[in-house]
Amino acid sequence: MPNTRHPGLDELFRYPLMSAIAERRSRRVSRGTSVPAGDLSHESTNQPAPLSALEEAVLIVTTGLTGFLLHDGPVGNKELGTGSYFMQSRARAAASPDNTQPTSFFVINDDGVRLIRKLKRQEALQLLKDVPPNWKDWSDGDWLAAANAVTQRIHDKRLDFPRQFPYYHMWNKHLSNRPGTTLFLPVVDMTRSFISVVLNILSEPEAERAIFLDDWRPFVPKNPLEVGAWLAAGLGFIPERIPYQPVGGIEWARSGTLNPSIRVPLGLGHTFQVDYEAILLLQNLVLTGQALGLGGWLHAHAPSPIIYQREPEKGIFGLGFRMHKPDKEWHQWPPTPSTLPNPVGLDGVLEALCPPYLKSMDEGVDRVLEEKFGNQGTYRDVEQFARAYRQSGNAEKYLQQAQPYSAKTVEYMKVLCHYIYDTYGRFPAHVDAFHAPGVWMQFSHLELEYYQKYFDPALYARQAAHESMWTHPGK
């Protein structure tokens, strides 16, 4: 890898963050694209101009690891939880609930589709060790090596769909996913993050520990205890009726482990907010693209489940995920997506913590616990955990006080996961195993002649200066 430093990198680090925010715009017309728009039409005489490998490398790296997490919350106080919230101790370029880091990006260009993969512990440590600590000190080779280390080829052809609704909407039919463009497509692993986040919710003190309700199913008593509770509520002997099915049944509601007056409907949880990491990472990409002087825009992609499908005979070249069909017969159909095939992953590449990749949901919970508390887990690896501290002894003190989840918390987590899978034939039910936030980010070199013909130069000044800052030596 070259040890030289492209002058465009120096320009990138001189560009102010506040300018990137103020000058951010959607710029949709990529080089080589004509615009059929009546009196505002434009006929391009250019060929598509793909991003250089270095430009793509900068964008890829801005979605990834940035060092180590700060563990600056209180620990050792039972009222404030276990102190073991985080899935891992490595930091990423955007905030993530409980640091589950569930977002994976696919990079799509004329050469095909690559996955920005999650590095395992030793791989991640080696990558962080092999490059200077500050991005501004990286050479071309550092950027290219880092991008190569985290990308894995999935397909040799870019994603492609018929240019009609519902695959593309309105002018996206003409401008989206064009030759020469590079797109970043996020998907969010809801299985691992669902288990981790709910374990944390269930680690509250018993007086504050919620019971989960299935708000898609009315309460139907199944044993004498539940019949008694149902009759007592109907006759007014207890304050209110039981509106929805309590996960685990009345037995868990009355166990003392949970507080039945604090209720979390599964539908209200939906993604448990973990999809906001993807949106923040996309905003990072938007601002980085502006600083690079690239055109681009954040816009809707083909909706789920279409984005996951791959049926070449129909002209549908999506991601090619395994779609796990629920084995259920319904008398009264629950809402989608519970009745639809579940995008559970790419075999051997990106797999959700649910069947058919696991034998049962118990194994999914156990996998999360192993990642946190196993021999090489987040809360057992003192060496990695200590990277954020001035003195390793402080990290050791934190780990001594950070407690695993109680046996009752783990038991109810498994009851909850089994309930969802047994009831709906898929996990999760209220959201897909791999949730698509619904947008992707397109980058391109602009069709400058079009913008020069019609628009205020101040609105594309950085893009007009791109040629003087960057060359395009090819990939």
N, C-alpha and C positions, 0 to 999 in steps of 0.2 A: 504494500500500500504506500502511496506517495507521502513523503514527509513535508511536501510543499504546503503552502497555505494560499488558497484562492483569494484574490482581492475581494471577491464578493462576500466572503466570510467577514472580512474587516468592516465592510459596509453594513452587514447585518448587525454587528454588535455596536455600531455607532448610531443606529436608528433608534430614536427614543420610544419607549413603551407608550407614552401618552400620545405620540404621533400615530402609532399603530392603531390605538383605540379610536382616535378622532377621524382618521382617514380610512378606516375600514368601510368597505362597500362590497356589495355583490357585483362582480364583474363576470358576466356569463359567457361571452362570446370568445371562444378559443381560436387560436391561429389556424387558419385554413377553413373556417366555418363561414358560410354565406348566411345572410339574414333576409328572408323573404318577408318584407313588412311594408308593401305598398310604396308610398312616397319616401319612406325611411329605409328602403332596402339597401343591401350591400352585397356585391358579388366578390368573393375572395379570389385572389390570384395566388395565394400562398399555399404551401404544403403544411400539414400539421407539424408542430414542433414539440416533440415530447420533452418533458423535464430531463435535466441531466441526472446522472446517478448521484452526484453530490447534492443537488437540490432536493432530491427525494430522500437522501440519507438524513439531511437536517430535519425534514418533516417527520420521518420515522422516529428519530431519537427523541423528539419533543413529546412523544406519547409514552415514553418509557421511564426507566429507573433514574433516580436523581440522588441516591445516597441512602441515608438511614433515618428512621422515624424518631421523633421526639416523644418520649414517654413522660409527659409532663402533667398527667392527671393524678389526683389523690389515689393512694393505694393503702390497703391495710385497714380500711374503714368499712365495716359491714353494711352500713347504710348507703354507701356510695358504690357498692358493687365489688366484683372480684378483682378488678384491675387487670384482667386478662381479656380485654375486648378485642385486641387487634389480631387479625389473621396472620400477619407477618410483620417483621420489623424493618423491611426495606421500604423506602419512600418512592412515590411516583410523582409525575409532573402535575397531577391534579388531586384534589381531595377525594377521599373515598370513605363511605361509611364503615367504621370499624376496620379500616384498611383491608377490606376484602379484595379490592382491586379486581372486580369481576369483568371489566371491559377488555375485549380483544378486538383488534383492528385487522381488517383485510385491506391490503393495498392492491389496487386494480389499475393496470395500465395496458399498453399495447402488447407487452410481453406475457401477460396473463394475470394470475391472482396469487398473491403471497399473503401468508399469515404472519403478523407480528406476534411471535409466540412469547409465552411467559417463561423466563429463564428459571431453571431450578437453582437451588441455593448456591452450590459451588460455581455454576456457570455465571450467576449474577455477581458473585463476589469477584470472580476472575475478571469479568468485564470491567467492573468498577476499579479494579486494581490496575488494569492495563492501560488506562487512559488518564490524562491529567484531571485533577478534581474539578477544574473550572472549564466550562465549554469554550470560553473565549480563548483558551490556550490550545484548543484542539487543532491538529493539522487536518488536511484533506483525508489522509489515511485513517485518522482516528474516527472521523465521521463515517467513512465508508466501512471500516471494520466493524464498528458498533452496529450499523444498520444490517450488515451481512450476518452478524452473530445472532440477531433476533428475528430474522425473516426466514420463512420456510415456504417453498413453492407448493401451491395447491393445485392450480390449473394452468395450462399453457395458453389459454384463451381468456380474454377479458370477459367479464360478465356481459351478457347480451340478452335482450328481450325484444319482442315485437314492439315497434314504436307506436303504440296505441294504448288507450286506457283499458284496464287498470294498471298496466305496467309502467306507463309514463303519463303524466298529467299536464295538459295545456302546453306551454312552450318548452317544458322539459322534454317533450317528444323530439324536439329539434336540437336542443342545446346540451342536454345531459349525456354524459358517458360517451363523448365524441372521441374519434381517433386523436391521439396526441395528448389526451388528458390523463391525469392521475387522480384516482378517487380513494378516499379513506372511509371505510364502512365499519361502524362499530356494532358488535353484538355483546350482550351482557349475560354472563352465566348466573342465572337466578338460583340454581340449586345450592351451590356452595355458600353463596352469600345469604340465601334464605335461612339455611341451617345456622350459620354463624350469628346472624343478626337476631334471630328468634331465641337462640341460646342466651344471648346477652339480655334480651327482654325478660327472659325467665330467670335470670340471676338476681333480680330484685329481691329485697327482703320479703318474707312470706306475706306480710300485710299489704304489700304493693305488687304482688306477683299476679299477673293477669291470667284469666282463662280465655281461650280462643273459641270463637263461635264460627260455625259455617253459615254465613248469611245467605247461602244459596239453598239451604234446606231448613224447612220448619221443624221444630222439635217434634219428634215422634217417639214416645216412650217405648222401651224395649224390654224392660224387666219390672218386677213389682216395685222396686224403689223408685223408678222413673214414673211409673203409673201413679204412685202415691204423690209424688211432687207435682205432677200434671194436674191431678184432681185437687190438691191443696191450693194450687194457684188459681184454678177455675172457680173454687168456692170462696176465695178471698182469705184463706188461712195464712197465706204468705203474701208479701206485699205486691208482687207483680207476676204476670204470666212469664213463661219461658218462651221467648219468641223464636229463637233459632237453635239449631242443634249444637249443644256444647261439645267440643272435641274432648273425647274421653268419657263423656256422659256425666250424669249426676254424681256418680261415685267420685270423680275427680273434683267436681265443684264443691263437694262436701268434705273433701279429704283433709282440709286445713293447709294443704300445700299451696293452693291457689286461692285468690280472693275473688269470689264470684261476682262481686260488685264492680270489678275492673275487667272490662270485656274488650277484646280485640277481634273485630270481625275480619276474617281472612280477606274478604274483598277490599276492605279499607287498607289493609297492608299492601296489596297488589305487588309492587316491586320493592316495597320497604325502602324506597328512595335511593336504592343503590344505583339506579340508572343515571343519577345526576353526575356520576363520575364521567360517563361517556360524553355528556353535554359540555362539561368543563374542559375535557381533553379536546373536544372539537373546537371550542373557543380558543384554546391555545394554538391549535392548527390555523385557525382563521387569522390570528394576529401574527403568527410566524410567516404565513404566506404573504401578508401585507408587507412585513419587513423585508422579505426576499424580493418583493416587487413582482409577485405572481398574480395573475388573475385567479378568480375562484369564487365559489358560492356554495353555501350550505343549503341543501334542498332535499325534497322528498325522494326516496328511492322506491322501487317496486315494493308494495306492501308485503308484510308477512301474511301467509306463508310463502308467497311467490318468491321472495328473495332467497329462500332456502332451497327451492326446487331446482332440479337440473334434468330437463327432458329435451335432449337435442332434437329428437324427432318432431317436437312441437316448436322448435326455435327458442326454447327457454334454457338459458345457460346461467342459472343461479349458482349458489354456493355449493349445492350438492349435499346438504345435511341429511343424516338419517332421520326420517320422520316416523316416530313411534305412535302407532294408532291405538287409542284406548280400546280395550276389549270389554266394552260395556253395552248393554241394551237399556234404553231409557224409556220409561212410560211418560215421564214429564221431563223434557230436555232442559238441563241447566244452561246458563249463558256460556257463550264462547269466551275464551278459547278452550274450555274444558272438554268439549266434544270433538275437537279437531286434532289431527295428528300433531304430535309434539316434536319440535326440532330439538333433538337431544345431542347432536354433535356430528363431528367428522371422525369416523372410526380411526383410532390410533393416533389422532392428531389433537382433537379438542372434544372432550367427552364430559357430559354432565354427570353429576352424582345422583343417578337414578337408574332404574332398569331401562333398557336391557343391558347397560354396562355394569350394573351391580345386581347381586342376587336378591337383595332386599334393601329397604330404606334404613334398616339398622346399620348396614354397612356404610351408607352415606353419612350418617351421624358419626360413626366411628372414624371415618376418614377425616372429618373436620377436627375431631378431638385429637387425632394423631398428628395432624398438621400443627396444632397448637401445643400439645403436651407430650408428644412422642419423644423418643430419644434425641432426635434432631429437630424437634418442633420449636416454634417461636419462643416458648417460655421454658425451654430447656437448653437452648444454645447460648450460653453466656457470652462466648466470644463475639458472635454477631450482634447480640442484643446490646453489648457494651460499646459498640461503635459510636453511638450518639452521646456517650458520657465522657466527661473529662477524666473521671477515675472509674476503673472497672469495678471497684468495690461498691460504688453506688448502684450500678446495674445489678450486682449480686443481691444487694439489699432489696431492690425492687422485686426481683424474681422470687426471693424468699417470701415476700408478702403477697404476691399475685397468686390467687388461688384458682384451682380448677373448678369446674361447675359441680354442684352437688349431685348426688346420685338421683334425687328426685327430679331435678331439672333435666338431667339427661334422659331419665325414664319418660317424662312427659314429652320431651322433644321427639323421642322415638314414637310415642303414641300419636303425636300430631302428624308426623311424616307418614306413618302407616295409615292413619285415617285418610289423609289426602289421596294416597296412591290406591288404597283399597276401595275408596268411594268413587273415584273418578277414573281410575285406570291410568293415571299419569301423575307426574310430579314435576313442578307444582301444578295446580289446577287453574288458579285465577290469573296466571301469567305463564308464558312459555318457558321451558327450561332454558333456552337461549332467547332472550328478549331482544327484539330489534327496536331501538328507539324510533326508527322510521326515517332517519335522515342520513345522508352521506355528504362528505365535503369533497368538492371537485377543485383541482388545481390545474392551471394551464398557463402557457404564454399567450398573451392577448393578441387578438386580431386588431392591431393598433390602428390600421387604416380606417376601420369602422368607427372607432372611438374618435379619431382625429376629424372625421367627417361630420360627426353629429354632437359631440359632447364637450363640455367645459374642460380644458386641459388640467385644471386643478384637481379634477376628480379621478385622474389616472396618472398623476405626475410620477409616482413611484414606479408604476409599471412602464411608463415611457422611458424611464432612466434605467430599466433593467438591462438593456443591451450593453450599456456602458459599464455596468457593474459585474455582469456575468457573461461568460461565453458558453456555448453549448457544444462541447466537444463530443457529445454522443455518450452512449452508455457502455 
